[in-house]
Amino acid sequence: MYLTEDADDQSLVRQCMAGDPASFEGLVQRYQRVFFTLAVRMLGDREDASDAVQNAFVKIYEKLHTYDPDRRFFSWAYRILVNECFNARRARRPVEPISGDLPATDNPLATLEIEERRQLVRQALLALSFEHREVLVLRHFTELSYDEIGSTLDLPVATVKSRLHSARQRLARLLLGMEIES
Amino acid sequence: MSEFAPDDRLSALLDELGPEDPPSTLVRDVMARINPVPTRQPAPVLRFEKGHDMTRKFIWGIAAAAAILLAVFSIKGFPPTGAGTEGTIGAAKRYQAAQLSEKDVTLGDASAQEFMQSDTFAKLLKDPAAVKLLSDAKFVAQVKDSSVRYTLTNPDLAVFIRWLRPELIPALVRYDVARALQKPEVIAALQAGDLAAAVQKGDLNAAVSDSGIKALLTSANLVNALHSQVFVSLVQNPQVIAALRSPVFAGVIADLRLSAALESGVLQNALASNGFFAAVQSQQFAAALASNVHAQ
């Protein structure tokens, strides 16, 4: 849903490697949304996520010479993003739940209900272990296949499936405890 | 919720979160941070085959982009014409200091030592224009930008810069001229190959009417430069285009000392050398330049 196809990634990477830093902007444009979404889901804080994504892009640029073009660019770059999320988590201030301004609507009660539900889901996600959250977020917010998630996380597909199953179970229990209306 | 239909209901809840919009400044902030970071690999010098055709529109688009950037630098400050081009050629002597030690070179980079033992370095020290330029910390900082460094090592660039100077740059650095060159009717006239007609078009005509630049825009030098294979090669090169868009590069080519330094090709060879930037940070390098500046 949020991950664009990377047909031109290799071309942009080649241009960067040839010494054209301006072409890196194309990669940032392409991946900023999915990276930011992943980082917000991982960290639960927009400012931390913004810092982590910025740092990740800078490191991606610096390490571009180590990128193996046989791999999917996203999978390689994602590992750097995750490391930055870990770093941000270590250095983070106390977690403040994401506050979302409610959009104007014709049905404020329904909007309020939806926003409350979203808030509970965000909190439940943050209550998961990092491993569970990571696999769940990758599955839902990038729509990577099991194979691709395995490649990205350097895990066997079977482990991806079992971890995803556990993560779902855990999230479901958390949400039940929060009494989300069905 | 009493019971989840595990996958469907959970998926729906997660989907409901939707994507997060990144801060509007994220791309700009990232690019601002990476621009000073040099790439790890030495920038290759690309060659282009002769005979490539390209539309004049593209040529003029690039020329206009370069003009705008040059205009910005003209506003911020532009070195006076002629400054630095008068470098006298004195009795250059090969640098004969003691062998380098580890502490002389930043991080003990072996490539720096190799560079300072090379013929390229010896030739560099004999080139007064290059020595003068490299003694300027600001210039050294500017050429650490990889796109600038790459573009400066393109042999076509030296030719092109020589062609443009001194006629065109004073015209291009004018903001109103640069703006006028972007107008569709002006571009159309330029595409038709009729520079004389182009300068009669509204905005461009107004921009140049009181400046005498009209004559420059129709000069044989400019016409030849824009129709030359060298220019075509340059604007076909994405690295060069990136450099033209770089304010750092605009600052570099606005430095009239560069023309002189590019004459011999020695500076370009040095910039393309692996150990150049490691060497340039060493005390030994600075001492060598200083002794040659004094000798000249």
Chai-1 contact restraints between the chains, C-beta under 6 A:
chainA,res_idxA,chainB,res_idxB,connection_type,confidence,min_distance_angstrom,max_distance_angstrom,comment,restraint_id
A,Y2,B,P19,contact,1.0,0.0,6.0,A-B,restraint_1
A,G19,B,T39,contact,1.0,0.0,6.0,A-B,restraint_2
A,G19,B,A43,contact,1.0,0.0,6.0,A-B,restraint_3
A,G19,B,S146,contact,1.0,0.0,6.0,A-B,restraint_4
A,G19,B,Y150,contact,1.0,0.0,6.0,A-B,restraint_5
A,G19,B,Q239,contact,1.0,0.0,6.0,A-B,restraint_6
A,D20,B,P238,contact,1.0,0.0,6.0,A-B,restraint_7
A,D20,B,Q239,contact,1.0,0.0,6.0,A-B,restraint_8
A,D20,B,A242,contact,1.0,0.0,6.0,A-B,restraint_9
A,P21,B,I34,contact,1.0,0.0,6.0,A-B,restraint_10
A,P21,B,S147,contact,1.0,0.0,6.0,A-B,restraint_11
A,A22,B,A242,contact,1.0,0.0,6.0,A-B,restraint_12
A,E25,B,M31,contact,1.0,0.0,6.0,A-B,restraint_13
A,V28,B,V27,contact,1.0,0.0,6.0,A-B,restraint_14
A,V28,B,V30,contact,1.0,0.0,6.0,A-B,restraint_15
A,Q29,B,V27,contact,1.0,0.0,6.0,A-B,restraint_16
A,Q32,B,P22,contact,1.0,0.0,6.0,A-B,restraint_17
A,Q32,B,L26,contact,1.0,0.0,6.0,A-B,restraint_18
A,R33,B,P19,contact,1.0,0.0,6.0,A-B,restraint_19
A,R33,B,P22,contact,1.0,0.0,6.0,A-B,restraint_20
A,F36,B,E20,contact,1.0,0.0,6.0,A-B,restraint_21
A,F36,B,P22,contact,1.0,0.0,6.0,A-B,restraint_22
A,T37,B,P19,contact,1.0,0.0,6.0,A-B,restraint_23
A,T37,B,E20,contact,1.0,0.0,6.0,A-B,restraint_24
A,V40,B,E20,contact,1.0,0.0,6.0,A-B,restraint_25
A,S50,B,P23,contact,1.0,0.0,6.0,A-B,restraint_26
A,Q54,B,D29,contact,1.0,0.0,6.0,A-B,restraint_27
A,Q54,B,V30,contact,1.0,0.0,6.0,A-B,restraint_28
A,F57,B,V30,contact,1.0,0.0,6.0,A-B,restraint_29
A,V58,B,R33,contact,1.0,0.0,6.0,A-B,restraint_30
A,V58,B,I34,contact,1.0,0.0,6.0,A-B,restraint_31
A,Y61,B,I34,contact,1.0,0.0,6.0,A-B,restraint_32
A,H65,B,R40,contact,1.0,0.0,6.0,A-B,restraint_33
A,H65,B,Q41,contact,1.0,0.0,6.0,A-B,restraint_34
A,R118,B,E16,contact,1.0,0.0,6.0,A-B,restraint_35
A,R118,B,L17,contact,1.0,0.0,6.0,A-B,restraint_36
A,V121,B,L13,contact,1.0,0.0,6.0,A-B,restraint_37
A,V121,B,L17,contact,1.0,0.0,6.0,A-B,restraint_38
A,H140,B,L14,contact,1.0,0.0,6.0,A-B,restraint_39
A,R168,B,P6,contact,1.0,0.0,6.0,A-B,restraint_40
A,R168,B,L10,contact,1.0,0.0,6.0,A-B,restraint_41
A,A172,B,F4,contact,1.0,0.0,6.0,A-B,restraint_42
A,I180,B,M1,contact,1.0,0.0,6.0,A-B,restraint_43
A,E181,B,M1,contact,1.0,0.0,6.0,A-B,restraint_44
A,S182,B,M1,contact,1.0,0.0,6.0,A-B,restraint_45
